[in-house]
Structure formats: structure tokens, C-alpha cells
Amino acid sequence: MTKPKILITGGCGYIGSHVAKLLTKKGYQVVIIDNLSATGKKIPYGKIYPIDLSEEKEIIKVLKEEKPEAVMHFAASIVVPESVAYPLKYYRNNVENTLKLLSAMEKVGIRKFVFSSSAAVYGIPDTVPVPEEAPLNPINPYGRTKAMIEEILKDLSEAGSLDYIALRYFNVAGADPEGELGPAYNQPTHLIIRALKTAKREYPYLEIYGTDYPTSDGTCIRDYIHVMDLAKAHLLALEYLMSNGKSLVLNCGYGIGFSVKEVVKTVKKVTNIDFKVVETERRPGDPPVLIADNKKIKTILSWEPEFQSLETIIKHAWDWEQKF
Ligand code: UDP
């Protein structure tokens, strides 16, 4: 039996593309809406509509034509410091365009929604590892856009308009273990990619943004999760909604933190390349520590990570990086 049709916004981007491949492999029919702004390239999975989410009429047309059973919404602007500098871009792309998508879904009668949220909704959490029940207290515009959409989804769900799962991503990294997909940003800002590109001599040195945080070595601590384990979480979330599961908010992380300095050390070890590191000022909008309490996703969705090792994450990202 053919499995249902799923619409993926941002399906040509980093996380969306891994999910599009996984769903295709599992037999789902995948339809993608992507403006190709992140990478400029289509992926070899799904039927791709190169549309921007701001084009509401076009979105309605695609939804009417394809009639997907669920929407997975990845398309967004995602760079924290950019959101601090250009907040309006973030409120337009992440809030206004998501509202347009939700209105289009309502018009066409689509009632299942998987949302890419972020650990950035917590801001500087009081409890570490942070549980989903912690207050939403984002400290940058990017995090605020994700928190706003979560609030909107809660209202819609309570009004009986849809069921949703908001997945709060911690620090997504790594690449498809089969070497076909990987991070492909035009201007990468994320730590692991920048460190690998420094190892490749694309940059003369790697900057460490801040060494005076209240952590053991003074650098920020993050919970790095392999993109394929995150893709699997999306598949489980989708299956849960398809079997009439009710709305949920779930952290996606391993519950283990690494400091920036530990990541740099592991990148040097995996690549076997030494490179110059320069300690600079703090970057605006960075919370000191973000680590997931992942009990809820493990219990409710029976999610079991397969690639839970910083070395494996970096190794897969390095394999991908060396293709270019
Ligand atoms: N970071 C850094 N140098 C870089 C990129 C990032 O020191 O070139 C730090 C950043 O300040 C943060 C951590 O690495 O503390 C993770 O940043 P990233 O941008 O990868 O993810 P974020 O946590 O902002 O989503």
C-alpha cells in the first residue's frame, strides 16, 4: 500500500533534505516547497515546487493540487546573530510566512503539522538539562519567532483546528552517513562546519566567541545531535500524528553537552589537522549552556538515537565537507 503524501517546506535545506530522503525511503510520497535560498540546489527526492512561502496564493494552489495529509515545516531563517541584526527579516520569514502556511492549510483542510522549533525558545534556562515544561524565555529574535509560533500552534490545537508536534532542536550537526546529503549553507555560521572549513584552510583561523562564560572552560556548552537521528525523530513524530496522536512539544537532543573548546579539540582529532584558533569577544544572543532533557521524546515516541557520538557527528560532517 502506498503511504500518504507529505508536504515538506524547506525540503531542500539541511534538515528538510535528510527528512525528505528518509520519508521517501520509507515509502511516503514527498512534496517539497522550497525557495532554494539556503543552497540554490534541488535535492533528488520528492516533487519540488520552487516557491517562497510568502506567496500565499501559490501555496494554496500546491496544497489543493497535492492534497498532502500532513505538513512538515522546516523553511525558516536560522542564524541567531543575523536575527539580532535584522529582526524584521526573521519576523517576516519565520512568523508571517508560517501564519500564511497555517491559513493555507486551514483553507484546504489539512490538520497535521510538524514544526521545526528550537532550544532557542528557552533562552538561558534555570534547569539543565532543560525539560519541555521550562518557561519560554528567548533572548534573541530567532528564538522569539519560534516561541511565537509555538504559542500560536497551542491556540490552534486547543481550538480544535489542528494537531501538531513542535520539535525543539538542540545543535544539529553531521551529515547523511551514506554521503549523499549534508549541510550546504552558502555562508555557514555554525561551529562544527566553520571548524571543518578552517581545517580545510578555507578560513585562516577559527574564532571562539567568548571564553568568560560561567562554564568549566569558559566557552559555551551545547548538545550536538546528529541530523539523521533528528530526521528519525521527525518520522516518528509524523507516524504519531498519523495514528491520531494529540499535540506535543518535544526536545530533540542527546542530553549531553560539549563546550566550544571540546568541539574544536574533537575536530582536530577527527580530521588529524591542526589549525589556528583565536579567542574573541562573545557573540550577541548566545546562552551559556543548552542541554536537552530528552526523557519525553524517548518515552512517547520511543526514539532511540543511533549516532550519539560527537566523533561520529564530526566524522560524517568531515566526509561530506571533503567532497567540495
Ligand atoms: N561558535 C564559535 N565560533 C564559531 C561559531 C560558533 O565559538 O565560528 C560558538 C557560538 O558562539 C556558540 C557555539 O559555538 O557558543 C555554537 O554555535 P552555533 O552557531 O554552532 O549554534 P547555536 O548554538 O548558535 O545554534
Boltz pocket constraint, residues with backbone or C-beta under 6 A from the ligand:
constraints:
  - pocket:
      binder: B
      contacts: [[A, 78], [A, 80], [A, 170], [A, 171], [A, 189], [A, 190], [A, 191], [A, 192], [A, 194], [A, 195], [A, 206], [A, 207], [A, 208], [A, 209], [A, 210], [A, 220], [A, 221], [A, 222], [A, 260], [A, 283], [A, 286], [A, 287]]
      max_distance: 6.0
